C-alpha cells in the first residue's frame, strides 16, 4: 500500500508540473502562435521561409506578393509590393536540418541607391557582424538576424516614401548568387 501511495504522489507531482508548463508556456511560441499574437493590429504581416535550397518562399500566394511559381507546397517569393509609408512586419523563419555554420538565412532590405552586389560581397566576409558589412549599415532599411534551422526573427518598419524597387537579399555567403534575393516595390 505504501508503494502505491508513493507512486501516486510521484504521478501527482508530474501532472502538476506538466499542467503548469502548458499553462505558462516556455516563452517560445510556435510561428503560428507568434503570427496570431501580432495579427490583431493594422500592420501587414508577411511570413517568409528561408530554405536549404536557398530560396525565400511563402506558404501561400497573397495580394502584394509576387511569386515565381510553386516549389513543392510553397511559392518562391520574388517581390513584395507596398505603398509608400505603409507599415510592414516581416517574420523570417529558417527551415534547415544543417548546422547554422553551413546554412543560415537573413533578409536585408537596402536603400534605392545601395549597390546590392557590393553590399553582399562585403557582407560575406563580415561573419562577426552577422554577415552585414559595417560600411553598408547606414544603407539598410531593415534586416533580420542571421538565423539557423528552426529559428525565427521579426522586423517591423515603415516602407520608404520614395517610390522604386528596393532590393532585399540573404547575405549568408553564396546565397545571393544562388538567387536568394528579391525586390520591395514601392508604388
C-alpha atoms as an extended CHARMM CRD file, in Angstrom:
* protein
*
       187  EXT
         1         1  UNK       CA              0.0000000000        0.0000000000        0.0000000000  PROA      1               0.0000000000
         2         2  UNK       CA              2.8210000000        2.3750000000        0.8670000000  PROA      2               0.0000000000
         3         3  UNK       CA              4.3950000000        1.7130000000       -2.5630000000  PROA      3               0.0000000000
         4         4  UNK       CA              1.1320000000        2.6530000000       -4.3090000000  PROA      4               0.0000000000
         5         5  UNK       CA              0.8700000000        5.8920000000       -2.3000000000  PROA      5               0.0000000000
         6         6  UNK       CA              4.4460000000        6.8410000000       -3.2550000000  PROA      6               0.0000000000
         7         7  UNK       CA              3.7370000000        6.1790000000       -6.9350000000  PROA      7               0.0000000000
         8         8  UNK       CA              0.5340000000        8.2510000000       -6.8050000000  PROA      8               0.0000000000
         9         9  UNK       CA              2.4610000000       11.0680000000       -5.1720000000  PROA      9               0.0000000000
        10        10  UNK       CA              5.1040000000       10.9980000000       -7.9320000000  PROA      10              0.0000000000
        11        11  UNK       CA              2.4110000000       10.9430000000      -10.6390000000  PROA      11              0.0000000000
        12        12  UNK       CA              0.6130000000       13.8480000000       -8.9730000000  PROA      12              0.0000000000
        13        13  UNK       CA              3.7740000000       15.9340000000       -8.9950000000  PROA      13              0.0000000000
        14        14  UNK       CA              4.3990000000       15.1050000000      -12.6580000000  PROA      14              0.0000000000
        15        15  UNK       CA              0.8430000000       16.0160000000      -13.6330000000  PROA      15              0.0000000000
        16        16  UNK       CA              1.0320000000       19.3500000000      -11.7910000000  PROA      16              0.0000000000
        17        17  UNK       CA              4.3830000000       20.0850000000      -13.4870000000  PROA      17              0.0000000000
        18        18  UNK       CA              3.0700000000       19.2740000000      -16.9780000000  PROA      18              0.0000000000
        19        19  UNK       CA             -0.0920000000       21.3360000000      -16.4850000000  PROA      19              0.0000000000
        20        20  UNK       CA              1.9360000000       24.3110000000      -15.2810000000  PROA      20              0.0000000000
        21        21  UNK       CA              4.2930000000       24.0510000000      -18.2810000000  PROA      21              0.0000000000
        22        22  UNK       CA              1.3710000000       24.0020000000      -20.6980000000  PROA      22              0.0000000000
        23        23  UNK       CA             -0.4160000000       26.8280000000      -18.9170000000  PROA      23              0.0000000000
        24        24  UNK       CA              2.6420000000       29.0500000000      -18.5210000000  PROA      24              0.0000000000
        25        25  UNK       CA              4.4770000000       28.1630000000      -21.7000000000  PROA      25              0.0000000000
        26        26  UNK       CA              8.2030000000       28.4520000000      -22.0650000000  PROA      26              0.0000000000
        27        27  UNK       CA              8.2710000000       31.8810000000      -23.7090000000  PROA      27              0.0000000000
        28        28  UNK       CA              8.7540000000       30.4150000000      -27.1520000000  PROA      28              0.0000000000
        29        29  UNK       CA              5.5870000000       30.1740000000      -29.2030000000  PROA      29              0.0000000000
        30        30  UNK       CA              5.2790000000       28.3790000000      -32.4770000000  PROA      30              0.0000000000
        31        31  UNK       CA              5.4300000000       30.5080000000      -35.6390000000  PROA      31              0.0000000000
        32        32  UNK       CA              1.6320000000       30.2530000000      -35.9650000000  PROA      32              0.0000000000
        33        33  UNK       CA              1.1640000000       31.3870000000      -32.3610000000  PROA      33              0.0000000000
        34        34  UNK       CA              3.5720000000       34.2790000000      -32.8920000000  PROA      34              0.0000000000
        35        35  UNK       CA              1.6720000000       35.2980000000      -36.0230000000  PROA      35              0.0000000000
        36        36  UNK       CA             -1.6600000000       35.2100000000      -34.2230000000  PROA      36              0.0000000000
        37        37  UNK       CA             -0.2550000000       37.3940000000      -31.4750000000  PROA      37              0.0000000000
        38        38  UNK       CA              0.6980000000       40.1190000000      -33.9400000000  PROA      38              0.0000000000
        39        39  UNK       CA             -2.1810000000       39.7090000000      -36.4020000000  PROA      39              0.0000000000
        40        40  UNK       CA             -4.6230000000       41.7820000000      -34.3690000000  PROA      40              0.0000000000
        41        41  UNK       CA             -3.0670000000       45.1470000000      -35.2580000000  PROA      41              0.0000000000
        42        42  UNK       CA             -3.1860000000       47.0490000000      -38.5530000000  PROA      42              0.0000000000
        43        43  UNK       CA              0.3320000000       46.1220000000      -39.6530000000  PROA      43              0.0000000000
        44        44  UNK       CA              0.5560000000       43.9160000000      -42.7520000000  PROA      44              0.0000000000
        45        45  UNK       CA              2.4230000000       40.7670000000      -41.7510000000  PROA      45              0.0000000000
        46        46  UNK       CA              4.3300000000       38.6410000000      -44.2520000000  PROA      46              0.0000000000
        47        47  UNK       CA              5.7470000000       35.2830000000      -43.2000000000  PROA      47              0.0000000000
        48        48  UNK       CA              8.7350000000       34.1800000000      -45.2430000000  PROA      48              0.0000000000
        49        49  UNK       CA             10.6790000000       30.9350000000      -45.0160000000  PROA      49              0.0000000000
        50        50  UNK       CA             14.3550000000       30.5800000000      -45.9010000000  PROA      50              0.0000000000
        51        51  UNK       CA             15.0290000000       27.0700000000      -47.2050000000  PROA      51              0.0000000000
        52        52  UNK       CA             18.0130000000       24.7570000000      -47.6810000000  PROA      52              0.0000000000
        53        53  UNK       CA             17.7660000000       25.2050000000      -51.4420000000  PROA      53              0.0000000000
        54        54  UNK       CA             18.4690000000       28.9120000000      -50.9100000000  PROA      54              0.0000000000
        55        55  UNK       CA             15.0540000000       30.3490000000      -51.6760000000  PROA      55              0.0000000000
        56        56  UNK       CA             12.6810000000       32.7030000000      -49.9520000000  PROA      56              0.0000000000
        57        57  UNK       CA              9.2680000000       31.0220000000      -50.0270000000  PROA      57              0.0000000000
        58        58  UNK       CA              5.7870000000       31.7750000000      -48.7060000000  PROA      58              0.0000000000
        59        59  UNK       CA              3.1180000000       29.2620000000      -47.7250000000  PROA      59              0.0000000000
        60        60  UNK       CA              0.5020000000       30.8040000000      -49.9890000000  PROA      60              0.0000000000
        61        61  UNK       CA              0.0640000000       33.4290000000      -52.6340000000  PROA      61              0.0000000000
        62        62  UNK       CA             -1.4160000000       36.7230000000      -51.4180000000  PROA      62              0.0000000000
        63        63  UNK       CA             -2.1270000000       40.2410000000      -52.6070000000  PROA      63              0.0000000000
        64        64  UNK       CA              1.0640000000       42.2620000000      -52.6610000000  PROA      64              0.0000000000
        65        65  UNK       CA              3.3180000000       39.2340000000      -53.0850000000  PROA      65              0.0000000000
        66        66  UNK       CA              4.7490000000       38.2270000000      -56.4500000000  PROA      66              0.0000000000
        67        67  UNK       CA              5.9410000000       34.6570000000      -56.7510000000  PROA      67              0.0000000000
        68        68  UNK       CA              7.9440000000       32.7700000000      -59.3670000000  PROA      68              0.0000000000
        69        69  UNK       CA              5.8110000000       29.6720000000      -59.1400000000  PROA      69              0.0000000000
        70        70  UNK       CA              5.2070000000       26.7820000000      -56.8640000000  PROA      70              0.0000000000
        71        71  UNK       CA              8.0380000000       24.9210000000      -55.1340000000  PROA      71              0.0000000000
        72        72  UNK       CA              6.5320000000       21.8400000000      -53.5100000000  PROA      72              0.0000000000
        73        73  UNK       CA              3.6550000000       23.1000000000      -51.3800000000  PROA      73              0.0000000000
        74        74  UNK       CA              5.0330000000       26.6580000000      -51.2380000000  PROA      74              0.0000000000
        75        75  UNK       CA              5.6810000000       29.5840000000      -53.5640000000  PROA      75              0.0000000000
        76        76  UNK       CA              9.0220000000       31.1870000000      -54.3410000000  PROA      76              0.0000000000
        77        77  UNK       CA              8.8370000000       34.8540000000      -53.3320000000  PROA      77              0.0000000000
        78        78  UNK       CA             10.4090000000       37.3380000000      -55.7460000000  PROA      78              0.0000000000
        79        79  UNK       CA              8.7040000000       40.6040000000      -54.9110000000  PROA      79              0.0000000000
        80        80  UNK       CA              6.8480000000       42.3700000000      -52.1200000000  PROA      80              0.0000000000
        81        81  UNK       CA              4.6230000000       45.2290000000      -53.2690000000  PROA      81              0.0000000000
        82        82  UNK       CA              3.9080000000       48.0050000000      -50.7850000000  PROA      82              0.0000000000
        83        83  UNK       CA              2.5890000000       51.5430000000      -50.5570000000  PROA      83              0.0000000000
        84        84  UNK       CA              4.8000000000       54.4710000000      -49.5210000000  PROA      84              0.0000000000
        85        85  UNK       CA              4.7840000000       54.8160000000      -45.7390000000  PROA      85              0.0000000000
        86        86  UNK       CA              2.9720000000       51.5010000000      -45.1860000000  PROA      86              0.0000000000
        87        87  UNK       CA              3.9350000000       49.6660000000      -42.0090000000  PROA      87              0.0000000000
        88        88  UNK       CA              5.2210000000       46.1320000000      -42.7170000000  PROA      88              0.0000000000
        89        89  UNK       CA              6.0700000000       43.2750000000      -40.4200000000  PROA      89              0.0000000000
        90        90  UNK       CA              8.2010000000       40.5060000000      -41.8820000000  PROA      90              0.0000000000
        91        91  UNK       CA              8.6450000000       37.2730000000      -39.9900000000  PROA      91              0.0000000000
        92        92  UNK       CA             11.5180000000       35.1960000000      -41.3360000000  PROA      92              0.0000000000
        93        93  UNK       CA             11.7450000000       31.5120000000      -40.4460000000  PROA      93              0.0000000000
        94        94  UNK       CA             14.7230000000       29.3520000000      -41.3700000000  PROA      94              0.0000000000
        95        95  UNK       CA             13.8770000000       25.7650000000      -42.1990000000  PROA      95              0.0000000000
        96        96  UNK       CA             17.0230000000       23.6610000000      -42.2530000000  PROA      96              0.0000000000
        97        97  UNK       CA             18.4330000000       20.4400000000      -40.8900000000  PROA      97              0.0000000000
        98        98  UNK       CA             22.0090000000       21.6450000000      -41.4550000000  PROA      98              0.0000000000
        99        99  UNK       CA             24.2040000000       23.2630000000      -38.7890000000  PROA      99              0.0000000000
       100       100  UNK       CA             23.9060000000       27.0640000000      -38.6410000000  PROA      100             0.0000000000
       101       101  UNK       CA             27.5380000000       27.4040000000      -39.7460000000  PROA      101             0.0000000000
       102       102  UNK       CA             26.6160000000       25.6930000000      -43.0230000000  PROA      102             0.0000000000
       103       103  UNK       CA             23.1190000000       27.0700000000      -43.6250000000  PROA      103             0.0000000000
       104       104  UNK       CA             21.6890000000       30.2350000000      -42.1290000000  PROA      104             0.0000000000
       105       105  UNK       CA             19.4940000000       32.9580000000      -43.5560000000  PROA      105             0.0000000000
       106       106  UNK       CA             18.6890000000       36.5940000000      -43.0410000000  PROA      106             0.0000000000
       107       107  UNK       CA             16.6960000000       39.1220000000      -45.0330000000  PROA      107             0.0000000000
       108       108  UNK       CA             18.2440000000       42.5560000000      -45.5190000000  PROA      108             0.0000000000
       109       109  UNK       CA             16.4440000000       45.3570000000      -47.3740000000  PROA      109             0.0000000000
       110       110  UNK       CA             18.6950000000       48.1360000000      -48.6900000000  PROA      110             0.0000000000
       111       111  UNK       CA             18.1490000000       51.7080000000      -49.8980000000  PROA      111             0.0000000000
       112       112  UNK       CA             17.4340000000       52.5130000000      -53.5330000000  PROA      112             0.0000000000
       113       113  UNK       CA             20.9250000000       53.8640000000      -54.1560000000  PROA      113             0.0000000000
       114       114  UNK       CA             22.7580000000       50.9980000000      -52.4240000000  PROA      114             0.0000000000
       115       115  UNK       CA             24.9600000000       48.8010000000      -54.6120000000  PROA      115             0.0000000000
       116       116  UNK       CA             23.4150000000       45.4740000000      -53.5770000000  PROA      116             0.0000000000
       117       117  UNK       CA             26.1240000000       43.4190000000      -55.3110000000  PROA      117             0.0000000000
       118       118  UNK       CA             28.8790000000       45.2380000000      -53.4000000000  PROA      118             0.0000000000
       119       119  UNK       CA             26.8510000000       45.0820000000      -50.1820000000  PROA      119             0.0000000000
       120       120  UNK       CA             26.5060000000       41.2890000000      -50.4540000000  PROA      120             0.0000000000
       121       121  UNK       CA             30.1730000000       40.7670000000      -51.4460000000  PROA      121             0.0000000000
       122       122  UNK       CA             31.4300000000       42.7630000000      -48.4570000000  PROA      122             0.0000000000
       123       123  UNK       CA             28.8610000000       41.2080000000      -46.1220000000  PROA      123             0.0000000000
       124       124  UNK       CA             30.1090000000       37.6970000000      -46.9870000000  PROA      124             0.0000000000
       125       125  UNK       CA             33.2880000000       38.4590000000      -45.0280000000  PROA      125             0.0000000000
       126       126  UNK       CA             31.5200000000       40.0000000000      -42.0110000000  PROA      126             0.0000000000
       127       127  UNK       CA             30.7390000000       36.8250000000      -40.0580000000  PROA      127             0.0000000000
       128       128  UNK       CA             31.4310000000       38.6330000000      -36.7840000000  PROA      128             0.0000000000
       129       129  UNK       CA             28.6650000000       41.1350000000      -37.6500000000  PROA      129             0.0000000000
       130       130  UNK       CA             26.0010000000       38.5780000000      -38.7100000000  PROA      130             0.0000000000
       131       131  UNK       CA             27.1670000000       38.8960000000      -42.3280000000  PROA      131             0.0000000000
       132       132  UNK       CA             26.2390000000       42.5800000000      -42.5740000000  PROA      132             0.0000000000
       133       133  UNK       CA             29.0680000000       44.7580000000      -43.9220000000  PROA      133             0.0000000000
       134       134  UNK       CA             29.6130000000       47.6120000000      -41.4390000000  PROA      134             0.0000000000
       135       135  UNK       CA             30.2760000000       50.0370000000      -44.3190000000  PROA      135             0.0000000000
       136       136  UNK       CA             26.6790000000       49.4990000000      -45.5110000000  PROA      136             0.0000000000
       137       137  UNK       CA             24.8080000000       49.6680000000      -42.1860000000  PROA      137             0.0000000000
       138       138  UNK       CA             23.6070000000       53.2110000000      -42.9570000000  PROA      138             0.0000000000
       139       139  UNK       CA             22.0620000000       51.9560000000      -46.2340000000  PROA      139             0.0000000000
       140       140  UNK       CA             19.9110000000       49.2520000000      -44.6510000000  PROA      140             0.0000000000
       141       141  UNK       CA             16.1850000000       49.8670000000      -44.2790000000  PROA      141             0.0000000000
       142       142  UNK       CA             15.6030000000       46.7230000000      -42.2020000000  PROA      142             0.0000000000
       143       143  UNK       CA             17.3170000000       43.4080000000      -41.5560000000  PROA      143             0.0000000000
       144       144  UNK       CA             16.5890000000       40.2800000000      -39.6010000000  PROA      144             0.0000000000
       145       145  UNK       CA             19.1700000000       38.4730000000      -37.5310000000  PROA      145             0.0000000000
       146       146  UNK       CA             21.1060000000       35.6230000000      -39.1430000000  PROA      146             0.0000000000
       147       147  UNK       CA             19.0160000000       32.5240000000      -38.3660000000  PROA      147             0.0000000000
       148       148  UNK       CA             19.8840000000       28.8500000000      -38.1960000000  PROA      148             0.0000000000
       149       149  UNK       CA             17.4020000000       25.9980000000      -38.6530000000  PROA      149             0.0000000000
       150       150  UNK       CA             14.2690000000       26.3480000000      -36.5410000000  PROA      150             0.0000000000
       151       151  UNK       CA             14.9250000000       29.9900000000      -35.6740000000  PROA      151             0.0000000000
       152       152  UNK       CA             12.7070000000       32.9800000000      -36.4780000000  PROA      152             0.0000000000
       153       153  UNK       CA             13.0480000000       36.7510000000      -36.3260000000  PROA      153             0.0000000000
       154       154  UNK       CA             10.5780000000       39.5700000000      -36.8330000000  PROA      154             0.0000000000
       155       155  UNK       CA             11.2740000000       43.0130000000      -38.2520000000  PROA      155             0.0000000000
       156       156  UNK       CA              8.7880000000       45.8420000000      -38.4010000000  PROA      156             0.0000000000
       157       157  UNK       CA              9.4170000000       49.0070000000      -40.3920000000  PROA      157             0.0000000000
       158       158  UNK       CA              7.8320000000       51.8250000000      -42.3590000000  PROA      158             0.0000000000
       159       159  UNK       CA              8.1260000000       51.4100000000      -46.1210000000  PROA      159             0.0000000000
       160       160  UNK       CA             10.1420000000       54.3030000000      -47.6090000000  PROA      160             0.0000000000
       161       161  UNK       CA              8.1280000000       57.1920000000      -49.0460000000  PROA      161             0.0000000000
       162       162  UNK       CA             10.2070000000       57.2730000000      -52.2320000000  PROA      162             0.0000000000
       163       163  UNK       CA              8.7760000000       55.0170000000      -54.9190000000  PROA      163             0.0000000000
       164       164  UNK       CA             11.0570000000       52.4850000000      -56.5660000000  PROA      164             0.0000000000
       165       165  UNK       CA             12.4680000000       48.9710000000      -56.3960000000  PROA      165             0.0000000000
       166       166  UNK       CA             14.3910000000       48.3160000000      -53.1840000000  PROA      166             0.0000000000
       167       167  UNK       CA             16.4900000000       45.1370000000      -53.2110000000  PROA      167             0.0000000000
       168       168  UNK       CA             16.4030000000       42.5480000000      -50.4620000000  PROA      168             0.0000000000
       169       169  UNK       CA             18.8000000000       39.6380000000      -50.0840000000  PROA      169             0.0000000000
       170       170  UNK       CA             20.1710000000       36.9380000000      -47.8450000000  PROA      170             0.0000000000
       171       171  UNK       CA             23.7750000000       37.8880000000      -47.0820000000  PROA      171             0.0000000000
       172       172  UNK       CA             24.9860000000       34.4470000000      -45.9660000000  PROA      172             0.0000000000
       173       173  UNK       CA             27.9120000000       33.5790000000      -48.2870000000  PROA      173             0.0000000000
       174       174  UNK       CA             26.7490000000       32.2770000000      -51.6620000000  PROA      174             0.0000000000
       175       175  UNK       CA             23.0130000000       32.6790000000      -51.0850000000  PROA      175             0.0000000000
       176       176  UNK       CA             22.5390000000       35.9110000000      -53.0770000000  PROA      176             0.0000000000
       177       177  UNK       CA             24.3640000000       34.3950000000      -56.0600000000  PROA      177             0.0000000000
       178       178  UNK       CA             22.1550000000       31.2980000000      -55.7800000000  PROA      178             0.0000000000
       179       179  UNK       CA             19.0730000000       33.5130000000      -56.1530000000  PROA      179             0.0000000000
       180       180  UNK       CA             18.0690000000       34.3140000000      -52.5750000000  PROA      180             0.0000000000
       181       181  UNK       CA             17.0040000000       37.8480000000      -53.3840000000  PROA      181             0.0000000000
       182       182  UNK       CA             14.0270000000       39.9280000000      -54.4270000000  PROA      182             0.0000000000
       183       183  UNK       CA             12.5530000000       43.3940000000      -54.5090000000  PROA      183             0.0000000000
       184       184  UNK       CA             10.4150000000       45.5310000000      -52.2720000000  PROA      184             0.0000000000
       185       185  UNK       CA              8.4710000000       47.5100000000      -54.8790000000  PROA      185             0.0000000000
       186       186  UNK       CA              7.0800000000       50.7660000000      -53.5350000000  PROA      186             0.0000000000
       187       187  UNK       CA              4.3620000000       52.2740000000      -55.7330000000  PROA      187             0.0000000000
